[in-house]
């Protein structure tokens, strides 16, 4: 049957799909608009299924506030071209509006919420996938609820957003600065006592192993120097072979270095002072807390010398950060 251009335009207005997709859907539906709409929806599901394993590192991260509640929604897609499309941005914003209006418990609940045009978030994302031919995905949904909340969105990339909750209202400049701190420094928690135990255990394990390796390496280097061998010339098997070829060490020195490295490493590793290792490892853990927890980090919106907690306290002695969330499609 003949499909008129006016009908194609009408279906496009109803669905937002491309002209060719609308024409094909009307042909397949024999001019039935309702059936054509279903065909376009089914196409979206098919495209989504086919591209399920694709990366969605582009997109939009949007933060919104309503009273003492704040949300971040990240809608992902495959390319920057699609991410900058006005329709994609509008969909991301519509999902964020649904999130702040309903404040659902998790991503699954958000997918079931309806946006302004009556579609569920899940249906809207699927349909947009069909229109662009790219995978679209609700990458993240985070919430913060506190007496006072602020939000920050990175306007240049559009792919990074943060929300921060405080125990009371705070000077807006300072509060925004803390939200920007979270964006730029990506802390693991507000304070040391909020760092997950699994993270602490892993950091302490890494610090312990690094400390042992350094103590063994120090003993080996001292033994090599005592033998008249430059440790930098024999710090790996590749270096030993290449430096021997260059004439920087002799074959005898190479053999001697290998023996020293083997025997001293084994002896030192078997006799490491346990208390010293533990103390150094704990010191490294404290350094981790200072660098990776929000309160202890140097405030980047200033000179970096004042800790974030001190900047907040200077603005209001009773104020403190309760929680934060950070979402980045670029990470």
C-alpha positions in Angstrom: 0.0 0.0 0.0 1.1 3.6 -0.5 2.4 5.4 2.5 2.0 9.1 2.4 4.7 11.5 3.7 2.2 13.2 6.0 1.6 9.9 7.7 5.3 9.2 8.1 5.7 12.7 9.6 2.7 12.0 11.9 4.2 8.8 13.2 7.6 10.4 13.6 6.0 13.1 15.8 4.3 10.5 17.9 7.4 8.3 18.4 10.4 10.4 17.7 11.8 7.6 15.5 13.6 8.3 12.2 11.7 8.9 9.0 12.9 5.7 7.4 12.0 3.7 10.5 8.6 5.3 10.6 7.9 4.6 6.9 9.0 0.9 7.2 6.9 0.5 10.4 3.8 1.9 8.6 4.4 -0.4 5.6 4.8 -3.4 7.9 1.7 -2.4 9.8 -0.3 -1.7 6.6 -1.0 1.8 7.7 -2.2 1.0 11.2 -0.6 3.6 13.4 -1.0 1.7 16.7 0.6 -1.4 15.2 3.4 0.8 13.7 4.1 2.3 17.2 4.4 -1.2 18.6 6.8 -2.2 15.8 9.0 0.7 16.6 9.0 -0.2 20.3 9.9 -3.8 19.4 12.7 -2.5 17.3 14.1 -0.7 20.3 14.0 -4.0 22.4 15.7 -5.8 19.5 18.5 -3.2 19.3 18.9 -3.2 23.0 19.3 -7.0 23.1 21.8 -7.0 20.2 24.0 -4.3 21.8 23.7 -5.6 25.4 27.4 -6.1 25.7 28.4 -2.7 24.4 30.2 -0.1 26.6 28.2 3.0 27.7 31.0 5.3 28.8 29.4 8.4 27.2 26.1 10.0 28.3 24.9 12.4 31.0 25.1 12.5 34.8 22.4 14.8 36.3 22.0 15.9 39.9 18.8 17.3 41.3 17.6 18.6 44.7 14.2 18.8 46.3 14.2 20.1 49.8 16.4 17.8 51.9 16.7 15.1 49.2 19.2 14.9 46.3 19.6 12.4 43.5 22.1 11.6 40.7 21.0 9.9 37.6 23.5 8.7 34.9 22.1 7.7 31.5 24.8 6.1 29.4 25.2 5.6 25.7 28.0 4.5 23.3 29.1 7.7 21.6 29.6 11.4 22.4 27.6 12.2 19.3 24.4 10.7 20.7 25.2 12.0 24.2 25.1 15.6 23.0 21.8 15.0 21.1 19.0 17.2 22.5 16.6 14.3 22.7 19.0 12.2 24.7 19.7 15.1 27.1 16.0 15.7 27.5 15.4 12.0 28.3 18.2 12.0 30.9 16.7 15.1 32.5 13.2 13.5 32.4 14.5 10.5 34.2 16.2 12.7 36.8 12.9 14.6 37.3 11.1 11.3 37.9 13.8 10.2 40.3 13.7 13.4 42.5 9.9 13.4 42.4 9.5 9.8 43.4 12.8 9.2 45.3 12.7 5.4 44.6 14.7 3.0 46.6 17.0 1.7 43.9 17.6 1.5 40.1 15.0 -1.2 39.6 12.4 0.9 41.3 13.4 3.9 39.2 13.0 1.9 36.0 9.4 1.4 36.9 8.7 5.1 37.5 6.9 7.1 34.8 8.3 10.2 33.2 6.2 13.3 32.3 4.8 11.7 29.0 3.5 8.7 30.8 6.1 6.1 29.7 8.0 4.2 32.2 11.7 4.9 32.5 12.5 1.4 31.2 10.2 1.9 28.1 11.6 5.3 27.4 15.2 4.1 27.4 14.3 1.1 25.2 12.5 3.3 22.7 15.4 5.8 22.6 17.8 2.8 21.9 15.7 1.9 18.9 15.7 5.5 17.6 19.5 5.9 17.7 20.6 2.3 17.2 22.9 2.6 20.2 22.8 1.0 23.5 21.2 3.2 26.2 21.5 2.2 29.9 20.6 3.6 33.3 24.2 3.4 34.5 23.7 4.8 38.0 21.2 6.1 40.4 22.3 7.5 43.8 20.5 9.4 46.6 21.4 11.5 49.6 19.0 12.7 52.3 20.1 15.1 54.9 19.1 18.4 56.7 21.0 20.3 54.0 22.1 19.1 50.6 24.0 20.5 47.7 24.8 19.3 44.2 27.5 19.8 41.6 27.5 18.9 37.9 30.6 19.1 35.7 29.3 21.3 32.9 32.2 20.7 30.4 31.9 16.9 30.1 28.3 16.5 31.5 29.5 13.1 32.7 30.2 13.8 36.3 27.9 14.8 39.2 28.1 14.8 43.0 25.7 15.4 45.9 26.7 16.1 49.5 24.6 16.1 52.7 25.4 18.2 55.7 23.9 18.1 59.2 22.8 21.8 58.9 22.6 24.7 56.4 26.0 26.0 55.5 27.5 28.9 53.5 26.6 28.0 49.9 30.1 28.8 48.6 31.7 26.4 51.1 29.1 23.7 50.6 29.5 23.9 46.8 33.2 23.8 47.3 32.9 20.5 49.2 30.7 19.1 46.4 33.4 20.1 43.9 36.1 18.6 46.2 34.2 15.3 45.9 34.1 15.6 42.2 37.8 16.3 41.8 39.4 14.2 44.5 37.0 11.2 44.5 37.3 10.3 48.2 36.3 6.8 49.4 34.4 8.0 52.4 33.6 11.0 54.6 36.0 9.9 57.4 38.2 7.0 58.4 35.4 5.4 60.5 33.2 5.3 57.4 35.7 3.5 55.2 34.4 -0.1 54.6 36.3 -2.7 56.5 37.0 -4.6 53.3 38.8 -1.5 51.9 40.8 -1.1 55.1 41.8 -4.8 55.1 42.9 -4.6 51.5 44.9 -1.3 52.1 46.6 -2.8 55.2 47.5 -5.9 53.3 49.0 -3.9 50.4 50.9 -1.7 52.9 52.3 -4.7 54.7 53.4 -6.4 51.5 55.0 -3.1 50.2 56.8 -2.6 53.5 58.2 -6.1 53.5 59.4 -5.7 49.8 61.1 -2.4 50.6 62.9 -3.8 53.7 64.1 -6.8 51.7 65.1 -4.6 48.8 67.1 -2.3 51.2 69.0 -5.3 52.6 69.7 -6.6 49.1 70.9 -3.2 47.9 73.2 -2.8 50.9 74.8 -6.3 50.2 75.3 -5.4 46.5 76.9 -2.1 47.3 79.2 -3.9 49.8 80.2 -6.2 47.0 81.0 -3.2 44.7 77.9 -3.8 42.5 75.6 -0.9 41.5 72.1 -2.1 42.6 70.5 -0.1 39.6 72.4 -2.3 37.2 71.0 -5.6 38.5 67.5 -4.7 39.7 66.0 -7.1 37.1 67.1 -10.0 35.0 66.6 -7.9 31.8 68.9 -5.2 33.3 71.5 -7.8 34.3 71.6 -9.2 30.7 71.6 -5.8 29.0 74.1 -4.2 31.3 76.4 -7.2 30.9 76.1 -6.8 27.1 77.0 -3.1 27.4 80.0 -4.0 29.5 78.8 -2.2 32.6 79.0 -5.4 34.6 81.1 -8.5 34.1 79.8 -12.1 33.8 81.3 -12.7 37.2 79.5 -9.7 38.7 76.2 -10.8 37.1 76.6 -14.3 38.7 77.5 -12.8 42.0 74.6 -10.3 41.9 72.2 -13.2 41.2 73.5 -15.1 44.2 73.4 -12.1 46.5 69.8 -11.3 45.5 68.7 -14.8 46.1 70.4 -15.5 49.4 69.9 -12.1 51.0 66.2 -11.9 49.9 65.5 -15.3 51.4 67.3 -14.6 54.6 65.9 -11.1 55.2 62.3 -12.2 54.3 62.6 -14.9 56.9 63.8 -12.6 59.6 61.8 -9.4 59.2 61.0 -7.5 62.4 57.3 -8.1 62.7 56.6 -5.0 64.9 58.5 -2.7 62.6 56.6 -4.0 59.6 53.3 -3.5 61.4 54.1 0.0 62.5 55.2 1.1 59.0 52.1 -0.5 57.5 49.8 1.3 60.0 51.5 4.5 59.1 50.8 4.0 55.5 47.2 3.2 56.3 47.0 6.6 58.1 48.4 8.3 55.1 45.7 6.5 53.0 43.0 7.9 55.3 44.5 11.4 55.0 44.6 11.3 51.2 41.4 9.4 50.5 38.8 10.5 53.1 36.9 13.7 52.4 37.3 15.3 55.9 41.1 14.9 55.9 41.8 15.8 52.3 43.4 19.2 51.5 40.6 21.6 50.4 41.3 22.0 46.7 39.1 25.1 46.3 41.6 26.9 48.6 45.3 26.5 48.8 45.1 22.8 49.5 46.8 23.2 53.0 43.6 23.3 55.1 41.7 20.0 55.6 38.1 20.0 54.3 36.8 19.4 57.9 38.6 22.6 59.0 37.2 24.6 56.2 33.6 23.5 57.1 34.2 24.1 60.8 35.5 27.6 60.0 32.3 28.4 58.2 30.2 26.9 61.0 31.6 25.3 64.1 28.6 22.9 64.3 28.5 21.9 60.7 29.8 18.6 59.3 29.5 16.4 56.2 27.2 13.5 56.8 27.4 11.7 53.4 28.1 12.2 49.7 27.6 10.4 46.4 29.7 10.7 43.2 28.9 9.4 39.8 31.2 9.6 36.8 30.7 7.9 33.4 34.4 8.6 32.7 35.7 6.4 35.6 
